[in-house]
Amino acid sequence: MNIAVSSMGKDLNSMMDVRFGRCNYFVIYDTEGGLVKAIENKGQMSGGGAGIAAAQQIIDEDVDVVITGNMGPNAFNLFKNSDIKVYRCASIKIDSAIQSFKEGKLEELTEAGPTHAGMGMGAGRGFRGGR
């Protein structure tokens, strides 16, 4: 089984990133062989559609399970249609997140979170210029 975890770094000692579409990396762990692979998230720099780009990248990696914090509806639906299960976890080390999954301690996401529409771009954040 291949498990992809949204990550801030490239190895099992890295911290999870609770953002799916905008995380820096995905750490993919093969439970059968113990192999670890890190891939840079191609969706992180997208002006829009980051979750879709990230989800397609994970689907292409033949992943069975995704562990993340939050996921918007577009990415969630791609995974649902691909029979990839998504689990929620707080920002902890990747190895701890995988262990929690193996022990059945993570909540499976059964519905998507809200859409983020360009999260991090600064729009609509209450800026009051000139004050």
C-alpha positions in Angstrom: 0.0 0.0 0.0 1.3 3.5 -0.9 0.5 6.3 1.5 1.0 10.0 0.5 1.3 12.6 3.2 1.2 16.3 2.6 4.5 17.5 3.9 6.8 20.5 4.6 9.9 18.5 3.9 11.2 15.5 2.1 11.5 12.6 4.6 9.7 10.8 7.4 11.1 13.2 10.0 9.5 16.2 8.3 6.4 17.8 9.7 3.1 17.3 8.0 1.6 20.2 6.1 -2.2 20.5 6.8 -2.7 22.2 3.5 -3.1 19.7 0.6 -3.0 21.7 -2.6 -0.4 24.2 -1.3 1.9 21.9 0.6 5.6 21.9 -0.5 6.0 18.1 -0.9 4.3 14.8 -0.8 6.1 12.0 1.1 5.0 8.7 -0.3 5.6 5.7 1.9 5.3 2.1 0.7 4.1 0.0 3.6 5.2 -3.3 2.0 8.8 -2.4 1.2 9.3 0.5 3.5 10.5 2.7 0.7 10.1 6.5 1.0 9.8 8.8 -2.0 9.4 12.6 -1.8 8.0 14.6 -4.7 7.6 18.3 -5.1 3.9 19.4 -5.2 3.4 20.8 -8.7 0.2 22.5 -7.6 1.7 24.7 -4.9 2.5 27.6 -7.1 -0.8 27.5 -9.1 -2.8 30.7 -9.2 -5.9 28.5 -9.0 -6.7 24.8 -9.1 -3.8 23.8 -6.8 -5.8 21.0 -5.3 -6.7 19.6 -8.7 -3.1 19.6 -9.9 -1.9 18.1 -6.6 -4.6 15.4 -6.7 -3.8 14.4 -10.2 -0.1 14.2 -9.4 -0.9 11.8 -6.5 -3.2 9.7 -8.6 -0.4 9.3 -11.1 1.8 8.0 -8.3 -0.5 5.0 -7.7 -1.3 6.0 -4.2 -3.9 4.2 -2.1 -4.3 6.6 0.9 -3.7 10.3 1.4 -3.1 11.8 4.8 -3.5 15.6 5.1 -5.3 18.2 7.2 -7.7 19.8 4.8 -8.9 19.2 1.3 -11.2 21.1 -0.9 -14.1 19.6 -2.9 -12.3 19.3 -6.3 -9.4 17.3 -5.0 -11.6 15.3 -2.7 -13.9 14.3 -5.6 -11.0 13.3 -7.8 -9.8 10.9 -5.0 -13.3 9.6 -4.3 -13.7 8.8 -8.0 -10.3 7.1 -8.0 -11.0 5.0 -4.9 -8.3 6.7 -2.9 -9.2 7.2 0.7 -8.3 10.5 2.5 -7.6 10.8 6.2 -7.3 13.8 8.4 -4.3 14.4 10.7 -2.9 17.4 12.6 0.5 18.8 11.9 2.8 16.1 13.4 5.9 14.3 12.0 5.2 12.2 8.9 6.3 9.0 10.6 3.9 9.6 13.5 1.0 10.3 11.0 1.7 7.0 9.2 1.9 5.1 12.5 -1.5 6.7 13.6 -3.0 5.5 10.3 -1.7 2.0 10.8 -3.2 2.0 14.3 -6.6 3.1 12.9 -6.4 6.4 14.9 -7.1 8.8 11.9 -10.5 10.1 10.8 -11.4 9.2 7.3 -12.7 12.2 5.4 -16.2 11.4 4.0 -16.8 14.9 2.6 -14.7 17.8 1.4 -13.9 20.9 3.2 -14.7 24.3 1.8 -13.2 25.5 -1.4 -10.3 27.9 -0.9 -10.3 29.9 -4.2 -6.7 30.9 -4.4 -5.9 30.6 -0.8 -2.8 32.6 0.2 -3.2 35.2 -2.6 -4.3 37.9 -0.2 -7.7 38.7 -1.7 -10.5 39.3 0.7 -8.4 39.3 3.8 -9.8 42.4 5.3 -7.2 44.8 4.0 -8.1 48.4 4.7 -5.6 50.5 2.8 -4.9 54.0 4.0 -5.7 53.5 7.7 
